[in-house]
Amino acid sequence: MIADILITYAWIVWLALILLFTIVEVSTVDFTFLMLAVGSLGGLITGLFGGPWWLQILVAGVISLVLLFAVRPALRRALSRGGDQTPSNVAALLGQSGTVMDDFVGGRGHVKLANGETWTARLSQATTERPVDTGERVVVTAIEGATAVVIPAERTAS
């Protein structure tokens, strides 16, 4: 009795799985659940052609595994190849030079970076305690919240 109901309405289970996997895929964009959704589609098609429940599960599993291990890595490589490698946000600020706008008091001050932005800054703990004067060149080593952590730039011999 229950087996007959399960066989009769198996297509609803497959549709629910496809929908669930698709929703999860949209939120993760990792292509794992997309491959499982396509495998479930294979199980649904097998069931629509009259295949028994064990064959539907076998077909869904085989298709999912083949897609996960053969198609997904190639798809991820192809999509990551064309990505923009230009650093942005915090990564773009690291290593950028700047000019001290006012003398650092207590290890804190303001710097104008090469991109034109003015940031609140503090000296890195890796630097020796020496005064940093207005107009001196500094380099950003880290960003902590809205504060640039800087070190004095190497002075060139004139």
Backbone bond lengths (Angstrom), bond angles and torsions (degrees), N, CA, C in turn:
res aa  C-N    CA-C-N  psi(-1)  N-CA   C-N-CA  omega(-1)  CA-C   N-CA-C  phi
1 M - - - 1.443 - - 1.523 110.68 -
2 I 1.351 117.97 -56.13 1.462 121.49 -179.55 1.518 110.27 -66.83
3 A 1.335 115.96 -36.87 1.458 119.78 178.92 1.523 110.62 -63.92
4 D 1.318 117.45 -38.36 1.470 120.80 178.32 1.524 111.08 -65.38
5 I 1.325 116.17 -41.28 1.474 119.88 178.80 1.522 109.92 -65.22
6 L 1.355 116.59 -42.22 1.451 120.89 179.31 1.521 111.26 -61.42
7 I 1.325 116.26 -43.29 1.467 120.36 179.65 1.520 110.57 -67.24
8 T 1.325 116.98 -40.05 1.462 121.16 -177.94 1.530 111.46 -65.91
9 Y 1.317 117.18 -39.93 1.463 120.67 -175.03 1.532 113.76 -107.75
10 A 1.307 117.30 20.40 1.465 121.08 179.57 1.527 111.23 -61.68
11 W 1.328 117.23 -30.63 1.459 119.87 -179.46 1.533 111.44 -62.45
12 I 1.340 117.39 -30.08 1.462 120.74 178.22 1.532 109.77 -69.12
13 V 1.321 116.02 -39.14 1.463 120.38 177.91 1.520 110.06 -63.41
14 W 1.344 116.13 -42.89 1.471 119.40 179.56 1.528 111.06 -64.66
15 L 1.321 117.37 -42.31 1.465 120.00 178.27 1.530 111.16 -63.20
16 A 1.339 116.51 -40.68 1.463 120.24 178.29 1.531 110.99 -63.07
17 L 1.340 116.64 -41.89 1.460 120.29 177.78 1.528 111.30 -64.08
18 I 1.323 116.62 -43.29 1.471 120.24 178.48 1.526 110.18 -60.07
19 L 1.322 116.37 -45.46 1.461 120.99 179.45 1.528 110.95 -63.02
20 L 1.320 117.26 -46.21 1.457 121.89 179.97 1.529 111.22 -60.97
21 F 1.332 116.76 -48.68 1.464 120.55 -179.93 1.525 111.30 -63.07
22 T 1.317 117.40 -36.92 1.461 120.52 179.20 1.527 111.17 -67.42
23 I 1.311 117.59 -41.81 1.465 121.14 178.51 1.527 110.39 -63.42
24 V 1.319 116.97 -43.98 1.464 119.72 179.24 1.523 110.02 -65.64
25 E 1.320 117.95 -38.67 1.465 121.43 179.46 1.524 111.61 -63.03
26 V 1.311 116.56 -40.62 1.466 120.04 179.67 1.527 110.50 -62.03
27 S 1.324 117.30 -34.26 1.457 119.36 -178.98 1.536 112.71 -83.26
28 T 1.325 119.08 -24.76 1.463 120.49 -178.38 1.523 113.41 -101.45
29 V 1.310 118.46 -33.36 1.472 125.06 -177.64 1.532 110.42 50.02
30 D 1.311 116.16 50.63 1.455 122.08 -179.79 1.529 111.60 -112.79
31 F 1.309 117.73 -7.81 1.462 126.44 179.98 1.524 114.06 72.25
32 T 1.324 118.64 -2.22 1.465 120.94 177.19 1.523 110.11 -69.37
33 F 1.326 116.46 -51.92 1.463 119.84 -176.61 1.527 111.72 -72.96
34 L 1.328 117.20 -22.62 1.462 119.86 173.72 1.524 109.81 -64.84
35 M 1.318 116.58 -41.95 1.464 120.79 178.85 1.532 110.54 -66.00
36 L 1.322 117.44 -37.63 1.468 120.68 176.96 1.532 111.15 -67.87
37 A 1.337 116.61 -35.83 1.469 120.12 177.74 1.522 110.35 -66.14
38 V 1.319 117.52 -41.00 1.473 120.14 178.60 1.526 110.11 -67.64
39 G 1.330 117.20 -38.18 1.474 120.16 175.20 1.518 111.12 -61.92
40 S 1.324 116.99 -40.40 1.466 120.88 177.56 1.524 110.64 -65.34
41 L 1.313 116.47 -34.51 1.464 120.21 175.57 1.530 110.12 -62.09
42 G 1.330 116.68 -38.48 1.470 120.51 175.14 1.510 111.83 -62.30
43 G 1.342 116.83 -40.42 1.463 120.74 176.31 1.516 111.48 -64.46
44 L 1.328 117.51 -39.63 1.458 122.09 178.05 1.529 111.03 -63.32
45 I 1.314 116.65 -45.29 1.471 120.56 -179.89 1.524 110.72 -64.49
46 T 1.329 116.53 -40.42 1.466 119.88 176.93 1.525 110.68 -60.38
47 G 1.321 116.45 -41.85 1.467 120.30 178.50 1.514 112.25 -67.00
48 L 1.329 117.44 -36.90 1.466 120.23 179.38 1.528 112.01 -67.71
49 F 1.330 116.50 -25.84 1.459 120.14 176.28 1.529 112.15 -89.71
50 G 1.330 116.75 9.62 1.462 120.57 173.12 1.506 115.19 91.15
51 G 1.320 118.49 12.56 1.463 120.97 178.83 1.517 110.97 -69.38
52 P 1.343 117.61 145.47 1.467 120.77 178.59 1.535 110.19 -67.36
53 W 1.333 116.28 163.60 1.464 121.28 -174.50 1.520 112.60 -59.46
54 W 1.349 117.43 -36.93 1.458 120.14 -178.84 1.528 111.08 -68.09
55 L 1.336 117.13 -33.50 1.463 120.49 177.80 1.534 110.35 -72.01
56 Q 1.329 116.50 -37.17 1.462 120.50 177.86 1.534 110.29 -60.32
57 I 1.334 116.09 -45.47 1.465 120.53 179.68 1.522 110.99 -66.31
58 L 1.327 116.86 -40.47 1.464 121.34 179.00 1.523 110.79 -62.99
59 V 1.339 116.93 -46.63 1.467 120.66 -179.93 1.529 110.32 -63.04
60 A 1.335 117.23 -44.32 1.467 120.79 179.34 1.528 110.70 -61.68
61 G 1.314 117.26 -42.27 1.461 121.32 179.80 1.508 112.97 -66.12
62 V 1.318 117.24 -44.86 1.465 121.19 -178.92 1.529 110.24 -65.32
63 I 1.327 116.60 -46.53 1.469 119.55 179.40 1.530 110.41 -61.24
64 S 1.327 117.22 -44.40 1.457 120.74 179.68 1.524 111.63 -60.79
65 L 1.330 117.38 -46.07 1.461 120.68 -179.42 1.529 112.23 -64.58
66 V 1.324 116.79 -42.64 1.465 119.76 178.63 1.525 110.28 -62.10
67 L 1.325 116.75 -44.84 1.457 119.88 179.43 1.527 112.11 -65.88
68 L 1.337 117.00 -40.47 1.463 120.26 -179.77 1.519 112.93 -63.37
69 F 1.330 116.63 -40.08 1.458 119.39 -174.65 1.522 114.72 -98.09
70 A 1.331 118.67 -15.55 1.466 120.19 -179.57 1.526 112.15 -110.14
71 V 1.313 117.25 -46.31 1.466 120.28 -173.23 1.525 112.00 -88.52
72 R 1.328 117.90 -43.23 1.464 121.10 -174.46 1.526 113.27 -58.65
73 P 1.338 120.68 -47.36 1.474 118.99 179.44 1.532 112.49 -61.68
74 A 1.319 116.71 -41.17 1.469 119.57 179.23 1.524 111.00 -66.04
75 L 1.316 117.12 -38.56 1.460 121.69 178.45 1.521 110.83 -65.37
76 R 1.320 117.25 -43.39 1.476 120.27 178.77 1.526 111.48 -64.95
77 R 1.343 117.52 -39.71 1.469 120.64 177.70 1.515 110.68 -63.40
78 A 1.327 116.18 -44.45 1.469 120.11 -178.19 1.525 111.86 -64.38
79 L 1.309 117.22 -38.66 1.458 119.93 -178.67 1.523 112.62 -77.37
80 S 1.324 119.09 -29.71 1.461 120.52 -179.86 1.520 111.93 -82.64
81 R 1.308 117.82 -18.52 1.454 121.79 -177.44 1.524 111.73 -63.94
82 G 1.314 117.59 -38.99 1.453 120.41 -175.43 1.507 114.30 -91.06
83 G 1.320 118.26 9.95 1.461 121.06 -177.11 1.517 112.86 -68.99
84 D 1.311 115.95 150.94 1.450 122.04 177.63 1.522 108.59 -74.44
85 Q 1.324 117.25 120.96 1.450 122.11 -176.92 1.527 112.59 -92.30
86 T 1.332 117.68 5.46 1.454 121.42 179.93 1.524 109.65 -70.71
87 P 1.332 117.38 126.74 1.464 118.25 178.72 1.524 110.88 -65.40
88 S 1.319 116.10 147.73 1.454 120.12 179.08 1.522 109.23 -139.26
89 N 1.318 115.67 168.86 1.459 122.91 178.88 1.527 110.56 56.37
90 V 1.323 117.66 -130.51 1.463 121.19 -176.25 1.523 111.04 -64.83
91 A 1.322 117.68 -37.72 1.463 120.61 -178.57 1.530 111.66 -60.18
92 A 1.324 117.68 -31.67 1.461 120.99 179.90 1.523 111.50 -73.00
93 L 1.311 117.79 -22.23 1.465 120.84 -178.45 1.520 112.95 -85.05
94 L 1.324 117.50 -26.56 1.462 121.06 -178.03 1.518 110.55 -64.35
95 G 1.329 116.50 129.24 1.449 121.39 -179.90 1.518 113.76 85.24
96 Q 1.319 117.31 -3.93 1.460 120.63 -179.74 1.526 110.01 -76.46
97 S 1.318 115.94 142.47 1.455 119.59 179.91 1.516 109.99 -88.41
98 G 1.308 114.93 162.01 1.454 120.76 178.96 1.510 110.35 -155.47
99 T 1.324 114.73 173.86 1.455 122.06 179.72 1.519 108.62 -120.82
100 V 1.324 116.30 135.49 1.453 120.88 179.65 1.524 108.50 -69.83
101 M 1.329 117.06 127.00 1.465 122.50 -177.70 1.528 111.64 -86.54
102 D 1.330 117.60 -34.54 1.463 121.88 177.24 1.523 107.71 -146.19
103 D 1.325 115.56 156.46 1.468 119.87 -177.74 1.522 110.64 -56.32
104 F 1.323 116.09 139.38 1.459 121.17 177.75 1.525 108.11 -74.51
105 V 1.321 115.86 126.28 1.460 121.82 176.88 1.525 106.51 -114.53
106 G 1.325 115.64 122.94 1.463 119.35 -178.44 1.517 111.82 64.45
107 G 1.330 117.80 28.99 1.458 121.74 179.10 1.518 114.04 79.71
108 R 1.355 117.41 8.21 1.467 120.92 -178.91 1.519 110.51 -126.17
109 G 1.331 115.44 148.45 1.460 121.06 177.92 1.517 110.13 -172.48
110 H 1.325 115.69 -156.46 1.463 121.44 179.71 1.522 109.05 -128.84
111 V 1.334 115.34 141.74 1.458 120.48 177.66 1.528 109.36 -129.11
112 K 1.323 115.20 147.46 1.461 120.96 173.51 1.519 106.35 -104.97
113 L 1.328 115.84 117.12 1.459 120.82 -176.45 1.523 110.74 -79.35
114 A 1.325 115.52 166.32 1.463 121.56 -178.99 1.526 112.26 -61.83
115 N 1.332 117.92 -23.27 1.463 120.57 179.28 1.523 112.29 -84.02
116 G 1.355 117.75 0.86 1.456 121.70 177.31 1.514 114.51 96.29
117 E 1.325 118.88 -7.82 1.458 121.58 -179.28 1.524 110.49 -82.61
118 T 1.333 116.20 142.29 1.456 121.63 174.31 1.522 108.33 -102.35
119 W 1.328 115.38 128.58 1.458 121.80 -176.14 1.523 110.30 -124.30
120 T 1.334 114.97 147.30 1.454 120.56 165.75 1.523 105.12 -70.70
121 A 1.327 116.20 136.72 1.461 118.73 -174.97 1.519 110.11 -136.18
122 R 1.308 113.84 158.51 1.459 120.54 171.93 1.518 107.43 -139.26
123 L 1.319 114.51 152.83 1.463 119.50 179.63 1.517 110.20 -73.50
124 S 1.295 115.96 142.77 1.457 121.75 176.65 1.524 109.54 -67.53
125 Q 1.301 116.57 147.29 1.461 120.54 177.66 1.520 111.38 -68.11
126 A 1.328 117.34 -15.28 1.461 121.51 179.82 1.524 111.28 -76.47
127 T 1.331 118.31 -13.41 1.462 120.36 -178.96 1.518 109.55 -87.26
128 T 1.312 114.86 155.01 1.464 119.35 175.24 1.523 107.78 -76.41
129 E 1.281 115.21 153.26 1.463 119.89 179.99 1.531 108.57 -72.79
130 R 1.280 116.59 93.09 1.458 120.97 175.24 1.519 106.94 -135.87
131 P 1.305 118.52 151.46 1.461 120.11 -178.19 1.518 111.52 -67.20
132 V 1.324 115.25 143.46 1.458 121.50 175.60 1.524 105.71 -114.18
133 D 1.308 115.83 117.93 1.459 121.11 -172.43 1.520 112.11 -94.93
134 T 1.318 115.07 160.87 1.462 122.05 176.29 1.524 109.08 -58.37
135 G 1.309 116.58 136.32 1.459 122.42 179.10 1.520 114.04 89.06
136 E 1.320 118.14 -10.60 1.464 121.13 -179.19 1.523 109.89 -72.98
137 R 1.315 116.78 147.25 1.467 122.87 179.76 1.528 109.33 -83.80
138 V 1.333 115.12 138.59 1.464 121.98 176.28 1.517 109.08 -133.01
139 V 1.324 115.61 164.55 1.467 122.10 178.59 1.527 108.01 -127.12
140 V 1.336 116.33 135.27 1.460 121.84 179.55 1.524 109.03 -77.12
141 T 1.342 116.06 126.75 1.472 120.23 178.33 1.525 112.19 -108.25
142 A 1.338 116.65 -22.01 1.468 120.12 -179.86 1.521 108.53 -161.94
143 I 1.328 114.63 162.42 1.460 121.85 173.30 1.516 106.51 -123.17
144 E 1.322 115.94 124.96 1.467 120.98 177.44 1.519 107.33 -121.18
145 G 1.307 115.80 100.02 1.463 120.70 -176.13 1.519 109.63 66.75
146 A 1.345 116.81 -118.46 1.464 121.33 179.52 1.521 111.02 -105.68
147 T 1.326 116.91 21.45 1.454 121.55 -178.44 1.521 109.77 -119.61
148 A 1.336 114.99 131.06 1.464 120.68 175.71 1.516 108.27 -88.59
149 V 1.309 117.20 129.54 1.462 122.18 175.74 1.526 105.64 -94.01
150 V 1.343 116.13 123.11 1.465 120.28 -172.44 1.518 111.30 -126.08
151 I 1.317 114.28 160.83 1.473 122.38 170.74 1.518 106.53 -129.61
152 P 1.324 117.40 150.44 1.466 118.89 176.42 1.527 110.15 -63.11
153 A 1.337 115.50 139.84 1.468 120.34 179.35 1.528 108.73 -73.21
154 E 1.317 116.36 155.51 1.440 121.59 176.82 1.515 109.17 -60.45
155 R 1.298 116.04 131.48 1.460 119.66 176.87 1.507 108.01 -83.74
156 T 1.326 115.85 133.03 1.467 120.01 179.04 1.513 109.13 -91.64
157 A 1.318 115.40 143.06 1.472 120.25 178.46 1.526 108.22 -72.47
158 S 1.338 116.47 133.24 1.463 119.84 -179.49 1.501 111.25 -99.86
